[in-house]
């Protein structure tokens, strides 16, 4: 990425901004100070706590979007295969799992063939499952020590600095043990690894000691007993907390509100399934469209379509097409490739044109069903 172009871009927001409540949705931002911004946050959180109680404020991480809907049927089918082919650790399940029988009965309703149909996988799903490996970014125990700080432009602050400065206002008791932000950052980043941040910078890379089977030695529970920190002390394959809240305690798959299965009557007018999660190396989600070099790599919003569908509709590669559903429409450039299934079109998300007022007509987000 051309980092200097991003860092010093003239349109980058480099100081706090605020907007009146009655101007929501309008480009009516005005510059303010960090002191004023923190005062507004502190004042409103205090008011809400006083009027409605602290439990009325919910803090969560992430984007708020639905996460990985295909993981439900896919995961259920994988578990069913593991059970049916006796690939699991019987001793571990007996000692440290709760609700195995109920789980086995539930996942049997999602055989591999059914999951393959839902997830759009090929018919070799069952035969190829042994070679599939699950990973998760962030699971690495490695720590990296940056030798120099990031470039600071204007009045910008990092996430940790904002957390510390807000924390000293909203929860001063918790942050009282830190003399300054540097002490807070050191503890947050280093934890109990036994070295300072300055020492880590000398090492550059440090790998924590890995302790396996902590559930056997009581290191996962506050009472020091073997097991897991759950109501039953076991991995809850059947969630007692979900049951307590009146939710289904077992995994299940539910069709989207609108799909070829849920709303087949729409298929005559809208015969394609639209997926809107296409990524590109040029951008990170909606960021970077105003950077000229990145725009050269990916100048237009693309819609991938299978050659058979393109031929049926008379669409040529590189041709602009209108994409429409019952909610809205947008304009994208066709990319005819065989990597998408017939009957499915795959759109880049988060695209906007900095040179056009309002970002133009390329945002596929407007076509998404809002939560109901």
C-alpha positions in Angstrom: 0.0 0.0 0.0 1.2 3.5 -0.7 1.3 4.4 3.0 2.6 8.0 2.6 -0.4 8.7 0.2 -2.8 7.5 2.9 -1.0 9.1 5.8 -0.8 12.6 4.3 -3.9 12.6 2.2 -5.6 16.1 2.3 -9.0 14.6 3.0 -7.8 12.5 6.0 -9.6 13.3 9.2 -6.7 14.3 11.6 -8.6 15.9 14.5 -11.9 15.2 16.4 -15.1 16.1 14.7 -18.7 16.5 16.0 -22.1 16.9 14.5 -25.4 18.0 16.0 -28.0 15.3 16.6 -30.5 17.0 14.3 -28.0 16.9 11.4 -27.5 13.1 11.4 -26.9 11.9 7.8 -25.8 15.3 6.7 -22.2 16.5 5.9 -22.4 19.1 8.8 -19.3 18.1 10.7 -17.3 20.7 12.6 -13.9 20.5 14.2 -13.6 20.2 17.9 -11.0 19.2 20.5 -10.2 16.0 22.3 -11.2 17.6 25.6 -14.6 18.6 24.2 -15.1 15.1 22.6 -14.3 13.3 25.9 -16.5 15.7 27.8 -19.5 14.9 25.5 -18.9 11.2 25.9 -18.5 11.4 29.6 -21.5 13.6 30.1 -23.8 11.4 28.0 -22.7 8.1 29.6 -23.2 9.6 33.0 -26.7 10.8 32.1 -27.7 7.4 30.7 -26.4 5.6 33.8 -28.3 7.9 36.1 -31.5 7.7 34.1 -31.5 4.1 33.1 -28.8 2.3 35.1 -25.3 1.1 33.9 -26.8 -2.1 32.6 -28.6 -0.1 29.9 -25.2 0.4 28.1 -24.0 -2.5 26.0 -20.4 -2.4 24.7 -19.4 -4.9 22.0 -16.6 -5.4 19.5 -16.8 -6.1 15.8 -18.8 -4.6 13.0 -22.3 -5.8 14.0 -22.8 -7.7 10.8 -23.9 -11.3 10.6 -20.8 -13.5 10.9 -20.2 -16.5 8.7 -23.8 -17.9 8.2 -22.5 -20.9 6.2 -20.5 -22.0 9.3 -23.7 -23.3 10.8 -24.6 -26.0 8.3 -20.9 -26.6 7.4 -19.9 -27.0 11.1 -22.9 -29.3 11.9 -22.1 -31.5 8.9 -18.4 -31.8 9.9 -19.4 -32.7 13.5 -21.8 -35.3 12.1 -19.0 -36.8 10.0 -16.6 -36.9 13.0 -19.3 -38.7 15.1 -20.4 -41.1 12.4 -16.9 -42.1 11.6 -15.8 -42.3 15.3 -13.0 -39.8 14.9 -13.5 -38.1 18.3 -11.7 -38.6 21.7 -14.2 -40.6 23.7 -12.3 -40.1 27.0 -12.2 -36.3 26.6 -15.9 -36.2 25.7 -16.8 -38.4 28.7 -14.8 -36.3 31.2 -15.0 -32.7 29.8 -18.1 -32.3 27.6 -21.7 -31.8 28.4 -24.6 -32.6 26.1 -22.9 -34.9 23.6 -25.9 -37.1 23.0 -28.1 -34.2 22.3 -25.6 -32.7 20.0 -25.1 -35.9 18.1 -28.9 -36.2 17.6 -29.1 -32.6 16.4 -26.2 -32.7 13.9 -27.6 -35.9 12.4 -30.2 -33.6 10.8 -27.5 -32.0 8.8 -25.8 -34.7 6.7 -22.9 -33.7 4.5 -25.0 -33.8 1.3 -27.5 -31.3 2.8 -24.8 -29.0 4.0 -23.1 -29.1 0.6 -26.3 -28.0 -1.1 -26.9 -25.1 1.4 -23.2 -23.9 1.2 -22.8 -24.3 -2.5 -20.1 -27.0 -2.2 -19.6 -29.7 -4.8 -20.7 -33.3 -4.4 -17.2 -34.4 -3.3 -17.7 -32.6 0.0 -17.8 -35.7 2.1 -14.8 -37.3 0.4 -12.7 -34.2 0.7 -13.5 -33.3 4.3 -10.4 -35.1 5.7 -8.1 -32.6 3.9 -9.8 -29.5 5.2 -8.0 -27.6 8.0 -9.6 -24.9 10.2 -7.5 -21.9 11.1 -8.0 -18.7 13.0 -6.0 -15.5 12.7 -5.0 -14.1 16.1 -4.4 -17.6 17.6 -0.6 -17.2 17.3 1.1 -16.6 20.7 3.9 -14.5 19.1 4.5 -10.9 20.1 6.2 -8.3 18.0 7.9 -5.2 19.3 7.9 -2.2 16.9 11.2 -0.3 17.1 9.7 3.0 16.1 6.2 4.5 16.7 3.7 5.1 13.9 3.8 8.4 12.1 1.6 10.9 13.9 -0.3 13.4 11.8 -2.3 16.3 13.2 -4.2 15.4 16.4 -4.6 11.7 15.6 -4.5 9.1 18.4 -4.3 5.4 18.5 -7.0 3.1 19.8 -5.1 2.3 23.0 -4.5 5.9 23.8 -8.2 6.7 23.4 -9.1 3.8 25.6 -6.7 4.9 28.3 -7.9 8.6 28.2 -11.6 7.6 28.3 -10.9 4.9 30.9 -9.4 7.4 33.3 -12.6 9.5 33.1 -15.2 6.7 33.0 -13.6 4.2 35.4 -10.8 6.0 37.2 -10.5 3.3 39.9 -9.4 0.7 37.4 -6.9 3.0 35.7 -5.5 4.6 38.9 -2.6 2.2 39.1 -1.1 3.6 35.9 1.0 6.7 36.2 0.6 7.5 32.5 -0.4 6.0 29.1 3.0 4.4 28.6 2.5 2.2 31.7 -1.0 1.2 30.6 0.3 0.4 27.1 3.1 -1.7 28.5 0.8 -3.8 30.7 -1.8 -4.1 28.0 0.7 -5.3 25.4 3.0 -7.3 27.6 0.8 -8.8 30.2 2.7 -11.1 32.4 5.3 -12.3 29.9 8.2 -11.3 32.2 9.8 -8.5 30.2 9.3 -4.8 29.5 8.3 -3.3 26.2 11.8 -1.9 25.8 13.2 -5.4 26.2 10.8 -6.7 23.6 12.0 -4.1 21.2 15.5 -5.5 21.5 14.2 -9.0 20.9 11.8 -7.8 18.1 10.0 -11.2 18.2 9.0 -13.1 21.3 7.0 -16.3 21.6 5.1 -17.0 24.9 5.4 -20.3 26.6 2.6 -22.6 25.5 0.8 -24.5 28.3 -1.3 -27.3 26.9 -4.3 -29.1 28.6 -4.9 -26.3 31.1 -8.3 -27.8 31.7 -6.7 -30.7 33.4 -4.7 -28.6 35.9 -7.3 -26.1 36.9 -5.8 -23.1 35.1 -9.1 -22.3 33.3 -11.3 -21.9 36.4 -11.1 -19.4 39.2 -11.7 -22.1 41.8 -8.6 -24.0 40.5 -10.6 -27.2 39.8 -10.1 -29.2 36.5 -12.5 -28.4 33.8 -13.8 -25.2 32.0 -15.2 -21.9 33.2 -18.8 -22.7 32.3 -21.9 -23.4 34.5 -21.3 -27.2 34.2 -17.5 -27.0 34.4 -17.4 -28.7 31.0 -17.4 -27.7 27.3 -21.2 -27.1 26.8 -22.1 -28.8 23.5 -25.6 -28.2 24.9 -25.6 -24.6 26.2 -27.3 -24.4 29.6 -27.1 -20.6 29.4 -28.9 -20.5 26.1 -31.6 -22.7 27.6 -31.9 -20.4 30.6 -32.5 -17.4 28.3 -35.1 -19.4 26.3 -32.9 -19.9 23.2 -32.2 -23.1 21.4 -29.3 -24.7 23.3 -28.0 -26.6 20.3 -26.7 -25.6 16.9 -29.2 -25.2 14.1 -29.5 -23.8 10.6 -32.2 -21.3 9.6 -32.7 -20.1 6.1 -32.2 -16.3 5.5 -35.4 -14.3 5.4 -35.2 -14.0 1.7 -33.6 -16.8 -0.4 -34.5 -19.2 -3.2 -35.8 -21.5 -0.4 -37.6 -18.9 1.8 -39.0 -16.8 -0.9 -39.2 -18.8 -4.2 -41.8 -16.5 -5.5 -39.1 -13.8 -6.1 -37.0 -16.0 -8.3 -39.0 -15.3 -11.4 -38.2 -11.6 -11.2 -34.8 -11.9 -9.5 -33.3 -15.2 -10.7 -29.8 -14.6 -9.3 -28.3 -15.0 -5.9 -26.2 -12.0 -5.1 -23.2 -12.3 -2.7 -21.6 -9.0 -1.7 -18.4 -9.9 0.1 -15.9 -9.8 -2.7 -12.5 -8.6 -1.6 -9.6 -7.1 -3.6 -5.9 -6.6 -2.9 -6.2 -2.9 -3.7 -8.5 -1.9 -0.8 -9.4 -2.8 2.7 -13.2 -2.9 2.7 -14.3 0.7 1.8 -11.0 2.3 2.5 -8.5 3.6 0.0 -10.7 4.6 -2.9 -9.3 8.1 -2.7 -5.7 6.9 -3.1 -4.7 7.3 -6.8 -2.3 4.4 -7.0 -4.8 2.0 -5.4 -7.5 3.2 -7.7 -5.3 2.4 -10.7 -5.2 -1.2 -9.5 -9.0 -1.5 -9.2 -10.6 1.5 -10.8 -14.2 0.2 -11.0 -16.6 -1.9 -8.9 -16.7 -5.4 -10.3 -19.5 -8.0 -10.5 -18.3 -11.5 -11.2 -20.7 -13.6 -13.3 -20.4 -17.0 -14.8 -19.8 -17.2 -18.6 -23.0 -19.2 -19.2 -25.1 -16.6 -17.4 -23.3 -13.7 -19.2 -23.9 -15.3 -22.6 -27.6 -15.9 -21.8 -28.0 -12.2 -20.9 -25.7 -10.9 -23.6 -23.2 -9.4 -21.2 -19.6 -8.9 -22.3 -16.6 -8.8 -20.0 -15.9 -5.2 -18.9 -19.4 -4.0 -19.7 -21.3 -1.9 -17.2 -24.5 -3.6 -15.9 -27.4 -2.6 -13.7 -27.9 -4.8 -10.7 -31.3 -4.6 -9.2 -33.5 -6.2 -6.5 -36.7 -5.3 -4.7 -34.8 -2.9 -2.4 -32.6 -0.8 -4.7 -30.1 -1.0 -7.5 -26.5 -0.2 -8.3 -24.2 -0.1 -11.3 -21.2 -2.4 -11.6 -18.7 -3.5 -14.2 -19.1 -7.2 -15.3 -16.2 -9.5 -14.9 -17.0 -12.8 -16.7 -15.2 -15.6 -14.9 -15.9 -19.3 -14.3 -15.1 -19.1 -10.6 -18.7 -18.3 -9.6 -21.5 -20.8 -9.9 -24.1 -20.4 -12.5 -27.1 -18.5 -11.0 -24.8 -16.6 -8.6 -23.2 -13.1 -9.0 -20.5 -11.9 -6.8 -20.1 -8.2 -6.1 -17.3 -6.1 -4.6 -18.5 -4.3 -1.5 -17.7 -0.9 0.0 -17.0 0.8 -3.4 -17.6 4.5 -3.8 -16.3 7.2 -6.1 -14.6 10.1 -4.3 -15.0 12.2 -7.4 -18.8 12.0 -7.3 -21.1 13.6 -4.8 -22.4 11.1 -2.4 -20.0 8.4 -3.6 -21.9 7.5 -6.8 -24.1 4.5 -7.6 -21.7 1.7 -7.0 -22.5 0.8 -3.4 -24.1 -2.7 -3.4 -24.9 -2.2 0.3 -28.1 -0.3 -0.6 -29.4 -3.6 -1.9 -29.0 -5.5 1.3 -32.0 -6.4 3.5 -31.9 -4.4 6.7 -32.5 -6.3 10.0 -36.1 -6.8 10.8 
